[in-house]
Amino acid sequence: MNILGFLIPLALLMGLTGLGAFFWAMRSGQFEDLDGAANRILIDEDEEANGQ
């Protein structure tokens, strides 16, 4: 039972750290351009470099 006194606060601290990291990523604009990355993978860069 003594280990629960250590693990429960540790789990809460880790959860709050993850939540804080998520809100930091939201504020810094990490999730603003979701479609751009999905479309960029479809563009063939070799064709653009050759001028075709």
mmCIF entry with sequence, helices, sheets and N, C-alpha, C, O atoms, coordinates in Angstrom:
data_MODEL
# 
_entry.id   MODEL 
# 
_entity.id                         1 
_entity.type                       polymer 
_entity.pdbx_number_of_molecules   1 
# 
_entity_poly.entity_id                      1 
_entity_poly.type                           'polypeptide(L)' 
_entity_poly.nstd_linkage                   no 
_entity_poly.nstd_monomer                   no 
_entity_poly.pdbx_seq_one_letter_code       MNILGFLIPLALLMGLTGLGAFFWAMRSGQFEDLDGAANRILIDEDEEANGQ 
_entity_poly.pdbx_seq_one_letter_code_can   MNILGFLIPLALLMGLTGLGAFFWAMRSGQFEDLDGAANRILIDEDEEANGQ 
_entity_poly.pdbx_strand_id                 A 
# 
loop_
_entity_poly_seq.entity_id 
_entity_poly_seq.num 
_entity_poly_seq.mon_id 
_entity_poly_seq.hetero 
1 1  MET n 
1 2  ASN n 
1 3  ILE n 
1 4  LEU n 
1 5  GLY n 
1 6  PHE n 
1 7  LEU n 
1 8  ILE n 
1 9  PRO n 
1 10 LEU n 
1 11 ALA n 
1 12 LEU n 
1 13 LEU n 
1 14 MET n 
1 15 GLY n 
1 16 LEU n 
1 17 THR n 
1 18 GLY n 
1 19 LEU n 
1 20 GLY n 
1 21 ALA n 
1 22 PHE n 
1 23 PHE n 
1 24 TRP n 
1 25 ALA n 
1 26 MET n 
1 27 ARG n 
1 28 SER n 
1 29 GLY n 
1 30 GLN n 
1 31 PHE n 
1 32 GLU n 
1 33 ASP n 
1 34 LEU n 
1 35 ASP n 
1 36 GLY n 
1 37 ALA n 
1 38 ALA n 
1 39 ASN n 
1 40 ARG n 
1 41 ILE n 
1 42 LEU n 
1 43 ILE n 
1 44 ASP n 
1 45 GLU n 
1 46 ASP n 
1 47 GLU n 
1 48 GLU n 
1 49 ALA n 
1 50 ASN n 
1 51 GLY n 
1 52 GLN n 
# 
_struct_asym.id          A 
_struct_asym.entity_id   1 
# 
loop_
_struct_conf.conf_type_id 
_struct_conf.id 
_struct_conf.pdbx_PDB_helix_id 
_struct_conf.beg_label_comp_id 
_struct_conf.beg_label_asym_id 
_struct_conf.beg_label_seq_id 
_struct_conf.pdbx_beg_PDB_ins_code 
_struct_conf.end_label_comp_id 
_struct_conf.end_label_asym_id 
_struct_conf.end_label_seq_id 
_struct_conf.pdbx_end_PDB_ins_code 
_struct_conf.beg_auth_comp_id 
_struct_conf.beg_auth_asym_id 
_struct_conf.beg_auth_seq_id 
_struct_conf.end_auth_comp_id 
_struct_conf.end_auth_asym_id 
_struct_conf.end_auth_seq_id 
_struct_conf.pdbx_PDB_helix_class 
_struct_conf.details 
_struct_conf.pdbx_PDB_helix_length 
HELX_P HELX_P1 AA1 LEU A 4  ? ARG A 27 ? LEU A 4  ARG A 27 1 ? 24 
HELX_P HELX_P2 AA2 LEU A 34 ? ARG A 40 ? LEU A 34 ARG A 40 1 ? 7  
HELX_P HELX_P3 AA3 GLU A 45 ? ASN A 50 ? GLU A 45 ASN A 50 1 ? 6  
# 
_struct_conf_type.id          HELX_P 
_struct_conf_type.criteria    ? 
_struct_conf_type.reference   ? 
# 
loop_
_atom_site.group_PDB 
_atom_site.id 
_atom_site.type_symbol 
_atom_site.label_atom_id 
_atom_site.label_alt_id 
_atom_site.label_comp_id 
_atom_site.label_asym_id 
_atom_site.label_entity_id 
_atom_site.label_seq_id 
_atom_site.pdbx_PDB_ins_code 
_atom_site.Cartn_x 
_atom_site.Cartn_y 
_atom_site.Cartn_z 
_atom_site.occupancy 
_atom_site.B_iso_or_equiv 
_atom_site.pdbx_formal_charge 
_atom_site.auth_seq_id 
_atom_site.auth_comp_id 
_atom_site.auth_asym_id 
_atom_site.auth_atom_id 
_atom_site.pdbx_PDB_model_num 
ATOM 1   N N  . MET A 1 1  ? 0.826  -1.199 0.000   1.00 0.00 ? 1  MET A N  1 
ATOM 2   C CA . MET A 1 1  ? 0.000  0.000  0.000   1.00 0.00 ? 1  MET A CA 1 
ATOM 3   C C  . MET A 1 1  ? 0.867  1.259  0.000   1.00 0.00 ? 1  MET A C  1 
ATOM 4   O O  . MET A 1 1  ? 0.422  2.307  -0.468  1.00 0.00 ? 1  MET A O  1 
ATOM 5   N N  . ASN A 1 2  ? 2.085  1.178  0.511   1.00 0.00 ? 2  ASN A N  1 
ATOM 6   C CA . ASN A 1 2  ? 2.932  2.369  0.537   1.00 0.00 ? 2  ASN A CA 1 
ATOM 7   C C  . ASN A 1 2  ? 3.331  2.809  -0.874  1.00 0.00 ? 2  ASN A C  1 
ATOM 8   O O  . ASN A 1 2  ? 3.555  3.992  -1.130  1.00 0.00 ? 2  ASN A O  1 
ATOM 9   N N  . ILE A 1 3  ? 3.415  1.833  -1.782  1.00 0.00 ? 3  ILE A N  1 
ATOM 10  C CA . ILE A 1 3  ? 3.816  2.171  -3.148  1.00 0.00 ? 3  ILE A CA 1 
ATOM 11  C C  . ILE A 1 3  ? 2.738  3.005  -3.838  1.00 0.00 ? 3  ILE A C  1 
ATOM 12  O O  . ILE A 1 3  ? 3.057  3.816  -4.708  1.00 0.00 ? 3  ILE A O  1 
ATOM 13  N N  . LEU A 1 4  ? 1.468  2.822  -3.468  1.00 0.00 ? 4  LEU A N  1 
ATOM 14  C CA . LEU A 1 4  ? 0.395  3.616  -4.062  1.00 0.00 ? 4  LEU A CA 1 
ATOM 15  C C  . LEU A 1 4  ? 0.538  5.090  -3.711  1.00 0.00 ? 4  LEU A C  1 
ATOM 16  O O  . LEU A 1 4  ? 0.154  5.954  -4.500  1.00 0.00 ? 4  LEU A O  1 
ATOM 17  N N  . GLY A 1 5  ? 1.078  5.382  -2.552  1.00 0.00 ? 5  GLY A N  1 
ATOM 18  C CA . GLY A 1 5  ? 1.316  6.774  -2.165  1.00 0.00 ? 5  GLY A CA 1 
ATOM 19  C C  . GLY A 1 5  ? 2.359  7.442  -3.040  1.00 0.00 ? 5  GLY A C  1 
ATOM 20  O O  . GLY A 1 5  ? 2.420  8.670  -3.104  1.00 0.00 ? 5  GLY A O  1 
ATOM 21  N N  . PHE A 1 6  ? 3.171  6.659  -3.707  1.00 0.00 ? 6  PHE A N  1 
ATOM 22  C CA . PHE A 1 6  ? 4.168  7.176  -4.634  1.00 0.00 ? 6  PHE A CA 1 
ATOM 23  C C  . PHE A 1 6  ? 3.655  7.158  -6.081  1.00 0.00 ? 6  PHE A C  1 
ATOM 24  O O  . PHE A 1 6  ? 3.866  8.110  -6.833  1.00 0.00 ? 6  PHE A O  1 
ATOM 25  N N  . LEU A 1 7  ? 2.981  6.069  -6.461  1.00 0.00 ? 7  LEU A N  1 
ATOM 26  C CA . LEU A 1 7  ? 2.575  5.897  -7.849  1.00 0.00 ? 7  LEU A CA 1 
ATOM 27  C C  . LEU A 1 7  ? 1.411  6.796  -8.251  1.00 0.00 ? 7  LEU A C  1 
ATOM 28  O O  . LEU A 1 7  ? 1.385  7.284  -9.380  1.00 0.00 ? 7  LEU A O  1 
ATOM 29  N N  . ILE A 1 8  ? 0.462  7.026  -7.376  1.00 0.00 ? 8  ILE A N  1 
ATOM 30  C CA . ILE A 1 8  ? -0.686 7.867  -7.726  1.00 0.00 ? 8  ILE A CA 1 
ATOM 31  C C  . ILE A 1 8  ? -0.256 9.310  -7.986  1.00 0.00 ? 8  ILE A C  1 
ATOM 32  O O  . ILE A 1 8  ? -0.644 9.867  -9.013  1.00 0.00 ? 8  ILE A O  1 
ATOM 33  N N  . PRO A 1 9  ? 0.522  9.941  -7.114  1.00 0.00 ? 9  PRO A N  1 
ATOM 34  C CA . PRO A 1 9  ? 0.975  11.299 -7.447  1.00 0.00 ? 9  PRO A CA 1 
ATOM 35  C C  . PRO A 1 9  ? 1.879  11.330 -8.681  1.00 0.00 ? 9  PRO A C  1 
ATOM 36  O O  . PRO A 1 9  ? 1.844  12.293 -9.448  1.00 0.00 ? 9  PRO A O  1 
ATOM 37  N N  . LEU A 1 10 ? 2.680  10.296 -8.877  1.00 0.00 ? 10 LEU A N  1 
ATOM 38  C CA . LEU A 1 10 ? 3.527  10.234 -10.058 1.00 0.00 ? 10 LEU A CA 1 
ATOM 39  C C  . LEU A 1 10 ? 2.680  10.164 -11.330 1.00 0.00 ? 10 LEU A C  1 
ATOM 40  O O  . LEU A 1 10 ? 2.978  10.846 -12.310 1.00 0.00 ? 10 LEU A O  1 
ATOM 41  N N  . ALA A 1 11 ? 1.636  9.351  -11.318 1.00 0.00 ? 11 ALA A N  1 
ATOM 42  C CA . ALA A 1 11 ? 0.745  9.237  -12.470 1.00 0.00 ? 11 ALA A CA 1 
ATOM 43  C C  . ALA A 1 11 ? 0.028  10.558 -12.733 1.00 0.00 ? 11 ALA A C  1 
ATOM 44  O O  . ALA A 1 11 ? -0.121 10.960 -13.887 1.00 0.00 ? 11 ALA A O  1 
ATOM 45  N N  . LEU A 1 12 ? -0.413 11.231 -11.685 1.00 0.00 ? 12 LEU A N  1 
ATOM 46  C CA . LEU A 1 12 ? -1.071 12.528 -11.855 1.00 0.00 ? 12 LEU A CA 1 
ATOM 47  C C  . LEU A 1 12 ? -0.099 13.564 -12.417 1.00 0.00 ? 12 LEU A C  1 
ATOM 48  O O  . LEU A 1 12 ? -0.470 14.360 -13.280 1.00 0.00 ? 12 LEU A O  1 
ATOM 49  N N  . LEU A 1 13 ? 1.118  13.557 -11.942 1.00 0.00 ? 13 LEU A N  1 
ATOM 50  C CA . LEU A 1 13 ? 2.124  14.492 -12.435 1.00 0.00 ? 13 LEU A CA 1 
ATOM 51  C C  . LEU A 1 13 ? 2.436  14.231 -13.902 1.00 0.00 ? 13 LEU A C  1 
ATOM 52  O O  . LEU A 1 13 ? 2.561  15.173 -14.684 1.00 0.00 ? 13 LEU A O  1 
ATOM 53  N N  . MET A 1 14 ? 2.562  12.967 -14.282 1.00 0.00 ? 14 MET A N  1 
ATOM 54  C CA . MET A 1 14 ? 2.829  12.638 -15.684 1.00 0.00 ? 14 MET A CA 1 
ATOM 55  C C  . MET A 1 14 ? 1.657  13.025 -16.575 1.00 0.00 ? 14 MET A C  1 
ATOM 56  O O  . MET A 1 14 ? 1.859  13.502 -17.692 1.00 0.00 ? 14 MET A O  1 
ATOM 57  N N  . GLY A 1 15 ? 0.450  12.827 -16.100 1.00 0.00 ? 15 GLY A N  1 
ATOM 58  C CA . GLY A 1 15 ? -0.738 13.223 -16.866 1.00 0.00 ? 15 GLY A CA 1 
ATOM 59  C C  . GLY A 1 15 ? -0.810 14.721 -17.047 1.00 0.00 ? 15 GLY A C  1 
ATOM 60  O O  . GLY A 1 15 ? -1.118 15.194 -18.141 1.00 0.00 ? 15 GLY A O  1 
ATOM 61  N N  . LEU A 1 16 ? -0.531 15.479 -15.999 1.00 0.00 ? 16 LEU A N  1 
ATOM 62  C CA . LEU A 1 16 ? -0.540 16.934 -16.106 1.00 0.00 ? 16 LEU A CA 1 
ATOM 63  C C  . LEU A 1 16 ? 0.586  17.441 -17.007 1.00 0.00 ? 16 LEU A C  1 
ATOM 64  O O  . LEU A 1 16 ? 0.417  18.433 -17.715 1.00 0.00 ? 16 LEU A O  1 
ATOM 65  N N  . THR A 1 17 ? 1.733  16.761 -16.981 1.00 0.00 ? 17 THR A N  1 
ATOM 66  C CA . THR A 1 17 ? 2.828  17.127 -17.873 1.00 0.00 ? 17 THR A CA 1 
ATOM 67  C C  . THR A 1 17 ? 2.436  16.902 -19.329 1.00 0.00 ? 17 THR A C  1 
ATOM 68  O O  . THR A 1 17 ? 2.713  17.746 -20.181 1.00 0.00 ? 17 THR A O  1 
ATOM 69  N N  . GLY A 1 18 ? 1.803  15.788 -19.618 1.00 0.00 ? 18 GLY A N  1 
ATOM 70  C CA . GLY A 1 18 ? 1.336  15.511 -20.978 1.00 0.00 ? 18 GLY A CA 1 
ATOM 71  C C  . GLY A 1 18 ? 0.279  16.501 -21.426 1.00 0.00 ? 18 GLY A C  1 
ATOM 72  O O  . GLY A 1 18 ? 0.291  16.946 -22.574 1.00 0.00 ? 18 GLY A O  1 
ATOM 73  N N  . LEU A 1 19 ? -0.626 16.847 -20.539 1.00 0.00 ? 19 LEU A N  1 
ATOM 74  C CA . LEU A 1 19 ? -1.659 17.833 -20.858 1.00 0.00 ? 19 LEU A CA 1 
ATOM 75  C C  . LEU A 1 19 ? -1.039 19.198 -21.109 1.00 0.00 ? 19 LEU A C  1 
ATOM 76  O O  . LEU A 1 19 ? -1.454 19.913 -22.021 1.00 0.00 ? 19 LEU A O  1 
ATOM 77  N N  . GLY A 1 20 ? -0.050 19.561 -20.306 1.00 0.00 ? 20 GLY A N  1 
ATOM 78  C CA . GLY A 1 20 ? 0.653  20.820 -20.513 1.00 0.00 ? 20 GLY A CA 1 
ATOM 79  C C  . GLY A 1 20 ? 1.390  20.839 -21.838 1.00 0.00 ? 20 GLY A C  1 
ATOM 80  O O  . GLY A 1 20 ? 1.398  21.862 -22.523 1.00 0.00 ? 20 GLY A O  1 
ATOM 81  N N  . ALA A 1 21 ? 2.009  19.728 -22.215 1.00 0.00 ? 21 ALA A N  1 
ATOM 82  C CA . ALA A 1 21 ? 2.704  19.645 -23.507 1.00 0.00 ? 21 ALA A CA 1 
ATOM 83  C C  . ALA A 1 21 ? 1.717  19.759 -24.661 1.00 0.00 ? 21 ALA A C  1 
ATOM 84  O O  . ALA A 1 21 ? 2.023  20.376 -25.681 1.00 0.00 ? 21 ALA A O  1 
ATOM 85  N N  . PHE A 1 22 ? 0.554  19.177 -24.510 1.00 0.00 ? 22 PHE A N  1 
ATOM 86  C CA . PHE A 1 22 ? -0.473 19.274 -25.546 1.00 0.00 ? 22 PHE A CA 1 
ATOM 87  C C  . PHE A 1 22 ? -0.937 20.710 -25.718 1.00 0.00 ? 22 PHE A C  1 
ATOM 88  O O  . PHE A 1 22 ? -1.045 21.194 -26.844 1.00 0.00 ? 22 PHE A O  1 
ATOM 89  N N  . PHE A 1 23 ? -1.214 21.402 -24.606 1.00 0.00 ? 23 PHE A N  1 
ATOM 90  C CA . PHE A 1 23 ? -1.666 22.795 -24.699 1.00 0.00 ? 23 PHE A CA 1 
ATOM 91  C C  . PHE A 1 23 ? -0.553 23.698 -25.233 1.00 0.00 ? 23 PHE A C  1 
ATOM 92  O O  . PHE A 1 23 ? -0.839 24.660 -25.945 1.00 0.00 ? 23 PHE A O  1 
ATOM 93  N N  . TRP A 1 24 ? 0.703  23.410 -24.905 1.00 0.00 ? 24 TRP A N  1 
ATOM 94  C CA . TRP A 1 24 ? 1.812  24.178 -25.463 1.00 0.00 ? 24 TRP A CA 1 
ATOM 95  C C  . TRP A 1 24 ? 1.868  23.996 -26.981 1.00 0.00 ? 24 TRP A C  1 
ATOM 96  O O  . TRP A 1 24 ? 2.079  24.961 -27.716 1.00 0.00 ? 24 TRP A O  1 
ATOM 97  N N  . ALA A 1 25 ? 1.679  22.760 -27.450 1.00 0.00 ? 25 ALA A N  1 
ATOM 98  C CA . ALA A 1 25 ? 1.706  22.500 -28.885 1.00 0.00 ? 25 ALA A CA 1 
ATOM 99  C C  . ALA A 1 25 ? 0.544  23.197 -29.577 1.00 0.00 ? 25 ALA A C  1 
ATOM 100 O O  . ALA A 1 25 ? 0.701  23.695 -30.692 1.00 0.00 ? 25 ALA A O  1 
ATOM 101 N N  . MET A 1 26 ? -0.605 23.241 -28.942 1.00 0.00 ? 26 MET A N  1 
ATOM 102 C CA . MET A 1 26 ? -1.742 23.944 -29.524 1.00 0.00 ? 26 MET A CA 1 
ATOM 103 C C  . MET A 1 26 ? -1.460 25.439 -29.634 1.00 0.00 ? 26 MET A C  1 
ATOM 104 O O  . MET A 1 26 ? -1.764 26.053 -30.657 1.00 0.00 ? 26 MET A O  1 
ATOM 105 N N  . ARG A 1 27 ? -0.882 26.027 -28.590 1.00 0.00 ? 27 ARG A N  1 
ATOM 106 C CA . ARG A 1 27 ? -0.591 27.463 -28.598 1.00 0.00 ? 27 ARG A CA 1 
ATOM 107 C C  . ARG A 1 27 ? 0.489  27.839 -29.592 1.00 0.00 ? 27 ARG A C  1 
ATOM 108 O O  . ARG A 1 27 ? 0.454  28.932 -30.157 1.00 0.00 ? 27 ARG A O  1 
ATOM 109 N N  . SER A 1 28 ? 1.451  26.953 -29.815 1.00 0.00 ? 28 SER A N  1 
ATOM 110 C CA . SER A 1 28 ? 2.565  27.285 -30.689 1.00 0.00 ? 28 SER A CA 1 
ATOM 111 C C  . SER A 1 28 ? 2.268  26.986 -32.154 1.00 0.00 ? 28 SER A C  1 
ATOM 112 O O  . SER A 1 28 ? 3.131  27.194 -33.007 1.00 0.00 ? 28 SER A O  1 
ATOM 113 N N  . GLY A 1 29 ? 1.067  26.504 -32.464 1.00 0.00 ? 29 GLY A N  1 
ATOM 114 C CA . GLY A 1 29 ? 0.658  26.317 -33.848 1.00 0.00 ? 29 GLY A CA 1 
ATOM 115 C C  . GLY A 1 29 ? 1.078  25.005 -34.474 1.00 0.00 ? 29 GLY A C  1 
ATOM 116 O O  . GLY A 1 29 ? 1.206  24.934 -35.696 1.00 0.00 ? 29 GLY A O  1 
ATOM 117 N N  . GLN A 1 30 ? 1.295  23.984 -33.704 1.00 0.00 ? 30 GLN A N  1 
ATOM 118 C CA . GLN A 1 30 ? 1.725  22.698 -34.244 1.00 0.00 ? 30 GLN A CA 1 
ATOM 119 C C  . GLN A 1 30 ? 0.630  21.998 -35.046 1.00 0.00 ? 30 GLN A C  1 
ATOM 120 O O  . GLN A 1 30 ? 0.933  21.148 -35.884 1.00 0.00 ? 30 GLN A O  1 
ATOM 121 N N  . PHE A 1 31 ? -0.631 22.337 -34.807 1.00 0.00 ? 31 PHE A N  1 
ATOM 122 C CA . PHE A 1 31 ? -1.739 21.628 -35.444 1.00 0.00 ? 31 PHE A CA 1 
ATOM 123 C C  . PHE A 1 31 ? -2.527 22.518 -36.397 1.00 0.00 ? 31 PHE A C  1 
ATOM 124 O O  . PHE A 1 31 ? -3.690 22.228 -36.681 1.00 0.00 ? 31 PHE A O  1 
ATOM 125 N N  . GLU A 1 32 ? -1.920 23.603 -36.901 1.00 0.00 ? 32 GLU A N  1 
ATOM 126 C CA . GLU A 1 32 ? -2.662 24.527 -37.747 1.00 0.00 ? 32 GLU A CA 1 
ATOM 127 C C  . GLU A 1 32 ? -2.823 24.024 -39.175 1.00 0.00 ? 32 GLU A C  1 
ATOM 128 O O  . GLU A 1 32 ? -3.896 24.200 -39.751 1.00 0.00 ? 32 GLU A O  1 
ATOM 129 N N  . ASP A 1 33 ? -1.821 23.417 -39.765 1.00 0.00 ? 33 ASP A N  1 
ATOM 130 C CA . ASP A 1 33 ? -1.866 23.012 -41.167 1.00 0.00 ? 33 ASP A CA 1 
ATOM 131 C C  . ASP A 1 33 ? -1.908 21.494 -41.271 1.00 0.00 ? 33 ASP A C  1 
ATOM 132 O O  . ASP A 1 33 ? -0.900 20.859 -41.581 1.00 0.00 ? 33 ASP A O  1 
ATOM 133 N N  . LEU A 1 34 ? -3.071 20.915 -41.012 1.00 0.00 ? 34 LEU A N  1 
ATOM 134 C CA . LEU A 1 34 ? -3.191 19.466 -41.041 1.00 0.00 ? 34 LEU A CA 1 
ATOM 135 C C  . LEU A 1 34 ? -3.264 18.937 -42.466 1.00 0.00 ? 34 LEU A C  1 
ATOM 136 O O  . LEU A 1 34 ? -2.783 17.835 -42.729 1.00 0.00 ? 34 LEU A O  1 
ATOM 137 N N  . ASP A 1 35 ? -3.852 19.688 -43.393 1.00 0.00 ? 35 ASP A N  1 
ATOM 138 C CA . ASP A 1 35 ? -3.990 19.218 -44.763 1.00 0.00 ? 35 ASP A CA 1 
ATOM 139 C C  . ASP A 1 35 ? -2.711 19.411 -45.565 1.00 0.00 ? 35 ASP A C  1 
ATOM 140 O O  . ASP A 1 35 ? -2.478 18.674 -46.522 1.00 0.00 ? 35 ASP A O  1 
ATOM 141 N N  . GLY A 1 36 ? -1.884 20.373 -45.207 1.00 0.00 ? 36 GLY A N  1 
ATOM 142 C CA . GLY A 1 36 ? -0.663 20.639 -45.964 1.00 0.00 ? 36 GLY A CA 1 
ATOM 143 C C  . GLY A 1 36 ? 0.286  19.458 -45.967 1.00 0.00 ? 36 GLY A C  1 
ATOM 144 O O  . GLY A 1 36 ? 0.828  19.104 -47.014 1.00 0.00 ? 36 GLY A O  1 
ATOM 145 N N  . ALA A 1 37 ? 0.493  18.849 -44.829 1.00 0.00 ? 37 ALA A N  1 
ATOM 146 C CA . ALA A 1 37 ? 1.394  17.703 -44.743 1.00 0.00 ? 37 ALA A CA 1 
ATOM 147 C C  . ALA A 1 37 ? 0.818  16.504 -45.497 1.00 0.00 ? 37 ALA A C  1 
ATOM 148 O O  . ALA A 1 37 ? 1.562  15.732 -46.102 1.00 0.00 ? 37 ALA A O  1 
ATOM 149 N N  . ALA A 1 38 ? -0.486 16.352 -45.461 1.00 0.00 ? 38 ALA A N  1 
ATOM 150 C CA . ALA A 1 38 ? -1.111 15.240 -46.174 1.00 0.00 ? 38 ALA A CA 1 
ATOM 151 C C  . ALA A 1 38 ? -1.001 15.429 -47.679 1.00 0.00 ? 38 ALA A C  1 
ATOM 152 O O  . ALA A 1 38 ? -0.847 14.451 -48.410 1.00 0.00 ? 38 ALA A O  1 
ATOM 153 N N  . ASN A 1 39 ? -1.076 16.654 -48.150 1.00 0.00 ? 39 ASN A N  1 
ATOM 154 C CA . ASN A 1 39 ? -0.976 16.906 -49.592 1.00 0.00 ? 39 ASN A CA 1 
ATOM 155 C C  . ASN A 1 39 ? 0.469  16.909 -50.071 1.00 0.00 ? 39 ASN A C  1 
ATOM 156 O O  . ASN A 1 39 ? 0.738  16.542 -51.215 1.00 0.00 ? 39 ASN A O  1 
ATOM 157 N N  . ARG A 1 40 ? 1.398  17.315 -49.224 1.00 0.00 ? 40 ARG A N  1 
ATOM 158 C CA . ARG A 1 40 ? 2.800  17.378 -49.620 1.00 0.00 ? 40 ARG A CA 1 
ATOM 159 C C  . ARG A 1 40 ? 3.376  16.012 -49.955 1.00 0.00 ? 40 ARG A C  1 
ATOM 160 O O  . ARG A 1 40 ? 4.290  15.908 -50.773 1.00 0.00 ? 40 ARG A O  1 
ATOM 161 N N  . ILE A 1 41 ? 2.855  14.971 -49.334 1.00 0.00 ? 41 ILE A N  1 
ATOM 162 C CA . ILE A 1 41 ? 3.385  13.633 -49.600 1.00 0.00 ? 41 ILE A CA 1 
ATOM 163 C C  . ILE A 1 41 ? 2.996  13.158 -50.995 1.00 0.00 ? 41 ILE A C  1 
ATOM 164 O O  . ILE A 1 41 ? 3.645  12.271 -51.550 1.00 0.00 ? 41 ILE A O  1 
ATOM 165 N N  . LEU A 1 42 ? 1.941  13.742 -51.568 1.00 0.00 ? 42 LEU A N  1 
ATOM 166 C CA . LEU A 1 42 ? 1.479  13.332 -52.887 1.00 0.00 ? 42 LEU A CA 1 
ATOM 167 C C  . LEU A 1 42 ? 2.197  14.061 -54.018 1.00 0.00 ? 42 LEU A C  1 
ATOM 168 O O  . LEU A 1 42 ? 2.124  13.625 -55.167 1.00 0.00 ? 42 LEU A O  1 
ATOM 169 N N  . ILE A 1 43 ? 2.884  15.150 -53.723 1.00 0.00 ? 43 ILE A N  1 
ATOM 170 C CA . ILE A 1 43 ? 3.558  15.947 -54.750 1.00 0.00 ? 43 ILE A CA 1 
ATOM 171 C C  . ILE A 1 43 ? 4.877  15.280 -55.103 1.00 0.00 ? 43 ILE A C  1 
ATOM 172 O O  . ILE A 1 43 ? 5.673  14.950 -54.224 1.00 0.00 ? 43 ILE A O  1 
ATOM 173 N N  . ASP A 1 44 ? 5.098  15.085 -56.385 1.00 0.00 ? 44 ASP A N  1 
ATOM 174 C CA . ASP A 1 44 ? 6.334  14.480 -56.861 1.00 0.00 ? 44 ASP A CA 1 
ATOM 175 C C  . ASP A 1 44 ? 7.351  15.591 -57.092 1.00 0.00 ? 44 ASP A C  1 
ATOM 176 O O  . ASP A 1 44 ? 7.205  16.376 -58.028 1.00 0.00 ? 44 ASP A O  1 
ATOM 177 N N  . GLU A 1 45 ? 8.365  15.665 -56.263 1.00 0.00 ? 45 GLU A N  1 
ATOM 178 C CA . GLU A 1 45 ? 9.333  16.746 -56.348 1.00 0.00 ? 45 GLU A CA 1 
ATOM 179 C C  . GLU A 1 45 ? 10.236 16.633 -57.560 1.00 0.00 ? 45 GLU A C  1 
ATOM 180 O O  . GLU A 1 45 ? 10.776 17.646 -58.006 1.00 0.00 ? 45 GLU A O  1 
ATOM 181 N N  . ASP A 1 46 ? 10.425 15.434 -58.117 1.00 0.00 ? 46 ASP A N  1 
ATOM 182 C CA . ASP A 1 46 ? 11.268 15.257 -59.299 1.00 0.00 ? 46 ASP A CA 1 
ATOM 183 C C  . ASP A 1 46 ? 10.662 15.952 -60.519 1.00 0.00 ? 46 ASP A C  1 
ATOM 184 O O  . ASP A 1 46 ? 11.391 16.526 -61.328 1.00 0.00 ? 46 ASP A O  1 
ATOM 185 N N  . GLU A 1 47 ? 9.344  15.906 -60.658 1.00 0.00 ? 47 GLU A N  1 
ATOM 186 C CA . GLU A 1 47 ? 8.690  16.574 -61.773 1.00 0.00 ? 47 GLU A CA 1 
ATOM 187 C C  . GLU A 1 47 ? 8.825  18.085 -61.670 1.00 0.00 ? 47 GLU A C  1 
ATOM 188 O O  . GLU A 1 47 ? 8.997  18.755 -62.688 1.00 0.00 ? 47 GLU A O  1 
ATOM 189 N N  . GLU A 1 48 ? 8.751  18.630 -60.472 1.00 0.00 ? 48 GLU A N  1 
ATOM 190 C CA . GLU A 1 48 ? 8.880  20.064 -60.288 1.00 0.00 ? 48 GLU A CA 1 
ATOM 191 C C  . GLU A 1 48 ? 10.301 20.516 -60.575 1.00 0.00 ? 48 GLU A C  1 
ATOM 192 O O  . GLU A 1 48 ? 10.492 21.606 -61.114 1.00 0.00 ? 48 GLU A O  1 
ATOM 193 N N  . ALA A 1 49 ? 11.295 19.722 -60.236 1.00 0.00 ? 49 ALA A N  1 
ATOM 194 C CA . ALA A 1 49 ? 12.688 20.089 -60.456 1.00 0.00 ? 49 ALA A CA 1 
ATOM 195 C C  . ALA A 1 49 ? 13.045 20.067 -61.940 1.00 0.00 ? 49 ALA A C  1 
ATOM 196 O O  . ALA A 1 49 ? 13.890 20.850 -62.374 1.00 0.00 ? 49 ALA A O  1 
ATOM 197 N N  . ASN A 1 50 ? 12.423 19.190 -62.728 1.00 0.00 ? 50 ASN A N  1 
ATOM 198 C CA . ASN A 1 50 ? 12.685 19.083 -64.153 1.00 0.00 ? 50 ASN A CA 1 
ATOM 199 C C  . ASN A 1 50 ? 11.883 20.072 -64.975 1.00 0.00 ? 50 ASN A C  1 
ATOM 200 O O  . ASN A 1 50 ? 12.113 20.191 -66.179 1.00 0.00 ? 50 ASN A O  1 
ATOM 201 N N  . GLY A 1 51 ? 10.953 20.781 -64.364 1.00 0.00 ? 51 GLY A N  1 
ATOM 202 C CA . GLY A 1 51 ? 10.124 21.753 -65.073 1.00 0.00 ? 51 GLY A CA 1 
ATOM 203 C C  . GLY A 1 51 ? 8.990  21.141 -65.859 1.00 0.00 ? 51 GLY A C  1 
ATOM 204 O O  . GLY A 1 51 ? 8.479  21.770 -66.785 1.00 0.00 ? 51 GLY A O  1 
ATOM 205 N N  . GLN A 1 52 ? 8.592  19.968 -65.528 1.00 0.00 ? 52 GLN A N  1 
ATOM 206 C CA . GLN A 1 52 ? 7.493  19.314 -66.255 1.00 0.00 ? 52 GLN A CA 1 
ATOM 207 C C  . GLN A 1 52 ? 6.165  19.672 -65.667 1.00 0.00 ? 52 GLN A C  1 
ATOM 208 O O  . GLN A 1 52 ? 5.130  19.213 -66.151 1.00 0.00 ? 52 GLN A O  1 
# 
